[in-house]
Structures are given as C-alpha cells and as structure tokens.
Amino acid sequence: MMNFIEKYIMPTAGKIGSQRHLLAIRDALIGMIAITMVGSFAVLINNLGGAIKGYDKMMEAVFGVNWKTLGGDIWWGTFAFMTVFAVVGIANKLARSYGDEGFEAMLVALASYFVLVPQSLSAVTVTLENGETATGGVWGLVNSTYTNSTALFTGIIVAIVATEIFVRLSKVKQLVIKLPDGVPPAVSKAFAKLIPGMLTIFVIALVGLVFRLYLSDGVYFNDWLNSVLVKPLTNAADSLPFAIGIAFFIHFFWVLGLHGPNILGGITTPLFTALGNENIDLAAKGVQDWDKYNVMAGPFFDAFVFLGGSGATLGLIISMILVNRKRNKQMIALGGAPGIFQINEPVLFGMPIVLNPMWFIPFIGTPIVLTITSYLSISWGLVHPVTTNIPWVTPAIVGGWLSTGGHISGAILAAANLVISILIYIPFVVMQERIDIRKIKEASNNQSASM
C-alpha cells in the first residue's frame, strides 16, 4: 500500500501542489488578505444590528446618522475592485515564476482585462426638459460587476492568458528593443518589453472583438465566459458533494504527509473567495433573505470544520484530556496552545497522525461529518450564512461567531461541531491507550524473560 502511494499518489499530489498557475492564483488571493479582512470587518461593523438589538441606535447616537459611511467607503475600496486586484496579483506572481520582474506583466494583464469589458452602461433613464423620460446607453461607465468578485474567475483566466503571452513574447529576441548603454536602466527595461506588451494587448483586444462580432452575437467575452463556465462551476462548488469531496482530499493528502490545503489551494481558494465575496456584497446591501446566500463561502472550513486545524484535532486534544490527562500530558502540552489557534502540526507529526493507519478513520471521517452538519445547518436556515472573512488562526467558536456576522447561531454550530469531534475521537483515544499499555506489558514481559 505504501509503495503504491509513494509511486503513484504522492508524485501526482506534488505536481498539483507545485503547478505554477495554481500557485500564482493561491498566492495572489492570499496576498490580498489585508484588503479582504478590512473590507469584511467594515461590512461586519455596519451590519451587526441584525444580530444585536439596539446596536444601530447606539452607533447612531455615538457617531451620528451617517455612521455607516466609513464602512461603506471601505467596502467600495476593497470588495468592489476584487477582480482588479486579483488580475494584478496573479499576473505578478505568474510572471515572477518565469523569472520575470512582474511589473510590466501585471500592467499588461490589467489592460488586457479591461479591453474585454463593455465600455458603456445600458438602460440609463434620463428625464428630459418636457418631463418625459428616455432610456439609452452611456459610454465610458463600467458596471461594478466587472470589477468586483462577480468577475473574479474571468479575471483569473485573462490574467493567466495575458501573462503567458507576454512572457513568451518577451523571450523572442527579435521583439526586444536594446537601447545604448548610457540609457538609464529603468528606461532600458521598459523599452525592452515595449513590443511584447503592445502585441499582447493588441492580440487579446482583437480576439475579443472578433469573438463579439462573429461568434457570440454581440456578447462580450467576459459575459460569455461567466455564463458558460463560471456560473456552473460556482454552483457545483456550492454543493454538499463538492464540500465532502474537498474535505476528504484535504485530509487524505495530510495522512500521507502532504499539506492538503496547500495542494488544493489553487482550486479551492478562488472558488470559496468568489462565493464568500458574493455573500459579503449581499450583507453590505442589507439582504435579509438567507436563501440568496451561498453556503460554501469564504472561511466555511476554518469556522466550522478545521477546529484546531485540519482534522478538527482540537477535539482530539480534549479527548485525551478526558480519557487520561496524565498519560497524555506531554502531547496535550505540545499541541494544546497551538491548537486553540488552529495550528496542529505538533499533533499531526507528534502523535503521529501522518502515515499512522490507527488515526486514518477519525482524522478523515471527523471533518466529513462536520462538513455535512455545517452545510445542512446553513442550507436549512438553522445557522446564518458566512458573511465575513476571518483569519485562519481565529479560535474555534469565536470564528463561527465572527464569520456569520456576529450571529450566535454560528458560535453554537462551531461548539456543536467541537462536541461531535470529541465524541468521534474518544473511542480511538481509548483504543490507542490500550494498544500502548499492551505494548508496554509485552516489552516488560520480554525483558523479564530475557533476564
């Protein structure tokens, strides 16, 4: 079994985890954490009135009737331009993986994205002097759906394609302009990539125009891609089977000694980020209909499944305390404090759980059970949906409360899941202790017999 895993599974998992495009997506979206966090907390502060009675009146009394303006401005400067930030970040990270500096690549990718965006808004109603109204289009206005998280996936695809074209053209010697040695380095570098940058933007603009005129009956490429690829993909991601599959593979890789979240991060991060940002946008608009929110959104796993880290190992630590604190005091001391903040490498490699068949069932099974209970609780309307991003180190239960916009239902769900994880782990802790006692007795008997 181990030979099979080492020969076939681990190399494949390693290739997925080191794939440059997935790494660029993951690293860029993670690098945007300051933007997403401040935007999330701005939305949280503005909408706590839905969870705390009298909150809005208190804030109005302290800060005035316009107290939500600051939070609204922060949301506008962060989540309203998520796709723009993603295009720039992904292009930079991907270009750097090829040895390029990345500065020109991210500007070219951003320009390439905007050449595919509609340049006017339709259905604009104007009141004429005679009192009548007329509806038409206004040129030069870009709908926010092309800059916020709604267009995140199209932005990712355009960023990757534009960067790939630009980097490859930059390596064609015939396209590189070489200036005399006396020219400042900054100017020389800019001119060296002048033609590749121009060609990249021209090619993407031309393809977009041809597509719009002859292939899609006037539909812009971004809109077409969103309808045929992005919506079906996000709908599939926001489903219980997909959630169970992600929970399984993350922990399956972990028991092999591979970092499951990192390996799958290039796939899961953009999906959950897009779904989470949609929820945040709905919360910012004050939407109260929970059915319109996504379930598998943002920090869903961090808030309700990864309690103490992957495998919900905080439940394992508490189980060891309940079963036999003295015998397990070393592991409790080693993994307890980090586990509170969702860091569980001491437990994974100290027990060990990694490559230890004894712990395969609870380590993989517990997150799957918690995923099912969490998904159903939110989809059935028992728990408020995730509407806020939280740091992955946020302690269990607190993370459930914060991620749901300060709703007590989120904390209750996280607490219930923690109890479930304890109940699942306890029999295996007892079994492990009996095995250890048996081994000690056998070792003692063998030592006595040899004497």
ZADREN-537229 format. One record per residue (C-alpha): residue in three letters; x, y, z. Coordinates in steps of 0.05 Angstrom, whole numbers, plus 5000, padded with zeros to 4 digits. Example, Ala and Ser with C-alpha at 12.3 -4.5 7.8 and 13.67 -1.06 7.14 Angstrom:
! residues 2
ALA524649105156
SER527349795143
***
This chain:
! residues 451
MET500050005000
MET505550495019
ASN509450314956
PHE503250464914
ILE502151124949
GLU509451334942
LYS509651134869
TYR503051404842
ILE499351854891
MET504852274923
PRO508152484856
THR501352694828
ALA499653084891
GLY506453414889
LYS505453624817
ILE498653924833
GLY501354294893
SER507254584853
GLN503454764789
ARG505555474774
HIS498755734753
LEU495155454814
LEU500655724859
ALA500056414827
ILE492556424839
ARG493156184911
ASP498956644930
ALA495757254898
LEU489057154933
ILE492357004999
GLY496757624989
MET490358034986
ILE488657855058
ALA489458565084
ILE484458815033
THR479358255046
MET480058295122
VAL478959045128
GLY473159015079
SER470058425117
PHE470458775184
ALA467559415154
VAL461559015130
LEU461158655197
ILE461059305237
ASN455859615191
ASN451159005197
LEU451758785269
GLY444959085281
GLY441858465251
ALA444858055307
ILE445058545366
LYS438758925385
GLY439759665396
TYR446559655362
ASP444560125305
LYS441460635352
MET447660625397
MET452360735338
GLU447861295311
ALA447861635379
VAL455461595384
PHE457661735312
GLY451562075280
VAL446561865228
ASN451961755175
TRP455961265217
LYS455660735163
THR459161175111
LEU466260985132
GLY464660245128
GLY461360345060
ASP467460725034
ILE472060165057
TRP467659645023
TRP467860054959
GLY475360094960
THR476359354974
PHE470958864952
ALA468359304896
PHE475059214860
MET476958494879
THR477658274807
VAL482358844791
PHE486858674850
ALA486757934831
VAL488758064758
VAL494658484781
GLY496857994835
ILE496257364793
ALA499957674734
ASN505557894780
LYS506257224815
LEU505856824750
ALA510957264714
ARG515757204773
SER515256454769
TYR518356504699
GLY523956954724
ASP520757604701
GLU520458204747
GLY512858204741
PHE511658964740
GLU510359034665
ALA506658374664
MET501458594715
LEU500159254679
VAL499458894611
ALA494758384642
LEU490458924673
ALA489959294607
SER488358634573
TYR482658514621
PHE479659204611
VAL479759144535
LEU474758574543
VAL470058964588
PRO463859324560
GLN465160074553
SER458160324565
LEU452160234611
SER445360094580
ALA438460224608
VAL440360904635
THR434061324646
VAL434462074634
THR428962584649
LEU428063084592
GLU426063824597
ASN418863674579
GLY418363174636
GLU418762554593
THR423962014605
ALA428561694555
THR432661054563
GLY439260944529
GLY446560794540
VAL452261204569
TRP459261104543
GLY465261084590
LEU461860764650
VAL463960074674
ASN459059654713
SER461759444781
THR460158724764
TYR466458734721
THR470858974778
ASN468058624840
SER468357884856
THR462757724806
ALA468057734751
LEU473557414792
PHE474156784751
THR474257144684
GLY479657604713
ILE483756994734
ILE483356694665
VAL485057334628
ALA490857474676
ILE493856784663
VAL492956814587
ALA495657524581
THR501657374625
GLU503256744587
ILE503157114520
PHE507157704548
VAL512557264580
ARG513456844518
LEU513857444471
SER518857764518
LYS523557184506
VAL523457294430
LYS530057654415
GLN527357974352
LEU521958334393
VAL526658614446
ILE528959344436
LYS536059454460
LEU538060164477
PRO545160434484
ASP548960304549
GLY548361024571
VAL540760994577
PRO538260934649
PRO536560204667
ALA529260364682
VAL528260654613
SER532160084580
LYS527859554614
ALA521459894596
PHE523359934522
ALA525859224522
LYS518758974534
LEU515159514495
ILE513459094434
PRO511558464474
GLY506858874517
MET503659224457
LEU502758574420
THR499558224480
ILE494358774489
PHE493058804414
VAL492158054407
ILE487357994465
ALA483358604442
LEU482958324371
VAL480757644396
GLY475457974440
LEU472858394382
VAL472557804333
PHE469157384386
ARG463957924399
LEU462558074326
TYR462557384295
LEU461956844348
SER457557084405
ASP452457554372
GLY454958174408
VAL456157854476
TYR462658064508
PHE467757524523
ASN467357634599
ASP459757564598
TRP460056944555
LEU465456614598
ASN461456774661
SER455256444633
VAL458255804604
LEU463755664655
VAL463756084718
LYS456456014740
PRO456255254730
LEU462955194766
THR460955614826
ASN454255264830
ALA457754594832
ALA462554864885
ASP456855084929
SER454154374938
LEU454553844991
PRO458053314947
PHE463453814928
ALA464454015001
ILE465053285022
GLY470053154966
ILE474453744986
ALA474253535060
PHE476252835040
PHE482053004995
ILE484953535041
HIS485553035097
PHE487352455052
PHE493552845030
TRP495053025102
VAL495352305126
LEU500452185071
GLY504752745099
LEU502753245045
HIS499853935061
GLY492653835036
PRO490354565040
ASN496454795001
ILE495754264948
LEU488454424934
GLY489055164950
GLY489755364877
ILE482955044864
THR479155194928
THR481655894943
PRO478656244882
LEU472155854887
PHE470955994961
THR473456704954
ALA468556854899
LEU462756534938
GLY464756885001
ASN465357564968
GLU458357484939
ASN455857375010
ILE459557985035
ASP456558414979
LEU449558164997
ALA450858325070
ALA453459015052
LYS446859145016
GLY442958915077
VAL439758305044
GLN436057905098
ASP433757315055
TRP438656755075
ASP436656335015
LYS440356824969
TYR446956705005
ASN452056164987
VAL453555615038
MET460655415018
ALA463156135024
GLY469756435047
PRO472256145113
PHE466955605118
PHE472055065133
ASP476155495180
ALA470055695220
PHE466355035226
VAL470754445204
PHE478154595218
LEU477054655293
GLY484154655319
GLY486754555249
SER485754035195
GLY482253415222
ALA478953815278
THR484653595323
LEU482454055380
GLY477253525392
LEU482853005395
ILE486653415447
ILE480453505490
SER479052755483
MET486052605510
ILE484653065569
LEU478152705584
VAL480851995577
ASN487452035613
ARG490552715624
LYS496752455660
ARG498651945607
ASN497652455550
LYS500253075586
GLN506353145540
MET502153155476
ILE496853595509
ALA502154095528
LEU505454065460
GLY499054135418
GLY494154475464
ALA496255205459
PRO497555195383
GLY491154805373
ILE487055375402
PHE489555795344
GLN488355265291
ILE495755045288
ASN496254295293
GLU502854075262
PRO505353865332
VAL499553375336
LEU499953145264
PHE507252955269
GLY507652845344
MET502252325354
PRO503652175297
ILE497352205254
VAL501252255189
LEU502451555159
ASN499251235220
PRO493450765199
MET490750795270
TRP488451515261
PHE486351495187
ILE478951385202
PRO477751935254
PHE482352435221
ILE478852375153
GLY471952195179
THR471152745230
PRO471853325180
ILE467052985133
VAL461752925188
LEU462853655208
THR462453875136
ILE455753525129
THR452853805194
SER455354515177
TYR452854515105
LEU445954255124
SER445254725183
ILE446555335139
SER442655085078
TRP436654925122
GLY436755625152
LEU438555395222
VAL445155785221
HIS446656465190
PRO450956415126
VAL458256625126
THR458657375112
THR465457575139
ASN472557355126
ILE476657155187
PRO484056985196
TRP485056235195
VAL488256275264
THR481756525296
PRO480056055354
ALA474355555347
ILE467355805366
VAL469856535362
GLY471056405287
GLY463956145280
TRP461156765313
LEU465257265273
SER464656915205
THR457056945208
GLY456957695221
GLY456457635297
HIS450557155298
ILE450256685358
SER448056125312
GLY455056095282
ALA458156015351
ILE453155475370
LEU454555085306
ALA462055115318
ALA461154905391
ALA456654325370
ASN461754105318
LEU467254125370
VAL463053655415
ILE461853195355
SER469353165341
ILE470652985414
LEU465552425412
ILE468652145349
TYR475752175374
ILE474551885445
PRO473851155424
PHE480351195383
VAL484051525441
VAL481750955486
MET483750445434
GLN490650765426
GLU491650775501
ARG490050025506
ILE494949885449
ASP500350285485
ILE499049925551
ARG499349255516
LYS505949435483
ILE508849645550
LYS506748995582
GLU509548585525
ALA516148965528
SER516448855603
ASN514948105596
ASN520248035543
GLN525248385586
SER523647945646
ALA524147315604
SER530947525577
MET533447625648
***
